[in-house]
Amino acid sequence: MAVSPAEAGTGKDRLANIRSALRFVLRRLDRLDDNAPLTPEWQGLLGPLDYRQRAAVTALAHYCSAKGMLPIQVGTEMFAGFIDWLVQRTLTANPAKLAGATRRAWNRFAATVPGWPSQVIESARDPRQGILPLDAFPQSFRDDVAAFEAWLQQSSFERKRTAAAGDTAAVGPAPNGTATTASAPTPAASETRGRALTTTSWKPLRASSAANRAAHARWAASVLVTTGVPIEQITCVRDLVQPLANAEIILMELYRRADNGPSARGTHIADVLRIIARHFIHAPPDDVARIAELGKPVRLQYAGLTQKNETAIARALRPGADLKLRELPDVLMRAARQQLQVAPRRAVSLALRAAALVFLLYRPLRLANIIGLHLDRHLQRDDPRRPDVHRLQIQAAETKTNHPITLPVPPAVNRLLQHWITVFRPLIAPPGNRYLFPGGGKPDGHITPQGFRDAVRTAVHQGIGVKLTPHQYRHLAGKRYLAAHPGEYETVRQFLGHKRLETTINHYIGTQAEESAARFDEVVTGGIAPKPKRGRPRKQPSKPSGAPRKPGTPGKTPPGKAR
């Protein structure tokens, strides 16, 4: 695990020296062999690459050189040994991440670099735990997953309209996996169409949420395959819940894999199976109830913050870390201004992190909303002639809870935003791009969710030694406010944009234990005077003979002296 200088409580150079000394000792003890010289074959292969390309496969080249393996011998079979070597014989902070990046780089070079070995390294997965790619399933299942994803993004009105017209995406496939049409409806399709017309109100999911649900359906199908069901028999989404035994097999297998307990994967799959049964294919109520009952043991029950979130928030709220975190946006922006002339790209990176972090500290929006902030649509100015931003306004259709967001912009946020918008953002924003945080590889796009996460997380880890995800700043805001104003959950609900008060209470009621105990102690002990100490009062020690007296204070006459 990577350790930042702030986390280690030392300077950057000192930490580098410690790592270097540790690596030297481990090599002398033959515990590391991560610096084996490259063989001529590997030197010749890497020679035409630029610095960044070579860095992407250098670890693999050193491993193969140490093992006497030629580039032509690289493949899926040997890659598991490379991963074990990263874990056991190197000081790599994240072996799995490096292995994945190496595999992707190798495959990319195999397709684009002349003379590169043509063999491709397949993703190494545990066959008992792995998730199969979508293209491993029959075409009919892939088509139905795409229809399910599109259906999730439809409104109730659109579903009713397309159901009445016989649209397959709205009513789901027939039991045998074939498409149902208005001209030749099957009995099951006719029954489904009637139910779809009376469906309750449903807010359409965002594209990213719908894609996640579709992926969870693929996860469920993958679990079914690993239990022995032939993949050819999974021809449509309906097959995940009908016959009912399929849903039972999936959920019981997830329960077993989690050591007879709940898991995050179990939660996602249980939810999507219930959605498919109840809403997409309109299974009989008894089947829906059975799937919901089977899903309870595998679903995580959240009461308060998770242990992971509690630990991260507690570390961020330590007195020293909390103060550094509040000051970090200004520190990053000052560093950006200092780097602007000598290293513009580095300066832009620092300024972006400063602007993102100050937003998360003062206005912790959900990730989708903060990366999608638009200069004209969301950042409102009282005086169009002045650049100062006074309000943040997001329409209801753009929020998770379908409620609009209107918040004032504090001066601290506005000040750093102006630096970012006027000085640093123009250096990376393509012409016509109006997103606050442009990027994502598109001229008119915004920064990707992962890019935003990495930027903020790296800055805070290096600055104060704590790792926080963007969403954890919402928990941090709620925790801070309730510590100062215990019990004011409604204020937190409105500020964080929760739809229901129960959501806010369930998240933060556990964080109020210490404050509640302190207030309870005040009530219990209030008005009770401490008991007086027994015994004679202790005599105060007299001052030394040489101690000065206050003017006019009588004292003892020294021997042999008259008064």
Order of alpha helices (4+ residues) and beta strands (2+ residues): alpha-alpha-alpha-alpha-alpha-alpha-alpha-alpha-alpha-alpha-alpha-alpha-alpha-alpha-alpha-alpha-alpha-alpha-beta-beta-beta-alpha-alpha-alpha-alpha-alpha-alpha
